[in-house]
Amino acid sequence: MSFNTISVIGLGYIGLPTAAAFASRQKRVIGIDINAHAVETINRGEIHIVEPDLGQAVKTAVEAGWLSASTQPQAADAWLIAVPTPFKGEHQPDMAYVQAAAESIAPVLKKGDLVILESTSPVGATEQMAAWLAAARSDLSFPQQAGEDADIQIAYCPERVLPGQVMVELIKNDRVIGGMTPRCSQRACDLYNIFLEGECVVTNSRTAEMCKLTENSFRDVNIAFANELSLIAADQGINVWELIRLANRHPRVNILQPGPGVGGHCIAVDPWFIVSQNPVQARLIRTAREVNDSKPHWVLEQVQRQVADCLMHNNKRASELKIACFGLAFKPDIDDLRESPAVQVTKMIAEWHQGITLAVEPNVQQLPPKLQERVTLVSLDDALQQADILVMLVDHRQFKATDASTVSQQWIVDTKGVWR
Ligand code: SAJ
């Protein structure tokens, strides 16, 4: 059966690009979000988030009439749930948004519909979602009850796109398809093949759930290795950037880059889903999280050492020293400051330092509220001219392009090896 109307629940960093991708293939798409502001913005053909090429895709889709947004679910043939799954308490996955989404679409589900969960989720979440839907609609049959003959097909299909490259990766990346039955998987493949150039790789829902968590945990563990090396190298008086460059000349070694810590909404969160379900077995994954989470505190200690050294060689008082932090985003060349270790380090420096703390972030016009009180946003040139101590936190292209001769400071903490 073909999909005439597709509904995407949750119009954030994943849901909105996905909705635009279907609409660009001339499918009628209804985007649903509880945020009325986001819904209004999209219906004007504008976007409420920053992602290259997304604005144009949404504008074109809305103007052509293929995409519209609403706060209330309406009948559709396929449903994609792309709502947040944060953690609660001691790093337990919080499935409240998924439950609310499932319960909101249940009244308008009809025989033949396909429901896909895309949100990063713990193992078993798709079966749980199917149970919520079945509890709300006893008049319909679901895969856990009727197998291949179910009225409703259900699959887990995780997103794996990189922020900043979403519009390309959404189309090009291979897609893991975890149907609750083979027929569910087949229908999910048919749906994604509307826009997908990558391959659909079929498995079951539990493996697909674990696959998403595995991908981000793999990256977290590898970044933790680089971050741990940076601590060891600093203690041994070795340049970690040179060390990694040399080690990576080995044909089977490929170490990632250390930094001020790991940020964003995925890599620093998803490994905890594994730890919370398998606390006894997931020792390495837990330790990697702890290593990466502790890195901002280590960076602060390095800054404190540089300040002490600067005071010893200078006539200034601590309150007269200016510290400049370079970069606030959670990774290079984006404007996303949420869950950013650079923001965390800058905040800790500003709270500890008696003098002025400056921040340079070429991708934003104003500081986030938590920094506004104690930090001043300045240009790259002003920071280089005014500051006594430089703290490099994000390797934005503007910083990498800085002429080394303009960096005259002696006291530098460079977490990204930009001024190595
Ligand atoms: N980082 C390092 N060193 C590195 C690479 C990254 O410190 O060598 C840091 C970054 O600065 C950033 C954090 O890690 O703070 C995460 O950045 P990222 O570029 O590794 O990943 P995200 O969070 O932007 O996107 C990830 C991607 N997952 C993988 O690469 C396995 C993406 O494909 C996922 O779709 C996304 O998580 C998600 O939504 O789960």
Boltz pocket constraint, residues with backbone or C-beta under 6 A from the ligand:
constraints:
  - pocket:
      binder: B
      contacts: [[A, 120], [A, 159], [A, 160], [A, 161], [A, 162], [A, 163], [A, 215], [A, 216], [A, 219], [A, 223], [A, 256], [A, 257], [A, 258], [A, 259], [A, 260], [A, 261], [A, 262], [A, 263], [A, 264], [A, 265], [A, 266], [A, 267], [A, 330], [A, 331], [A, 332]]
      max_distance: 6.0
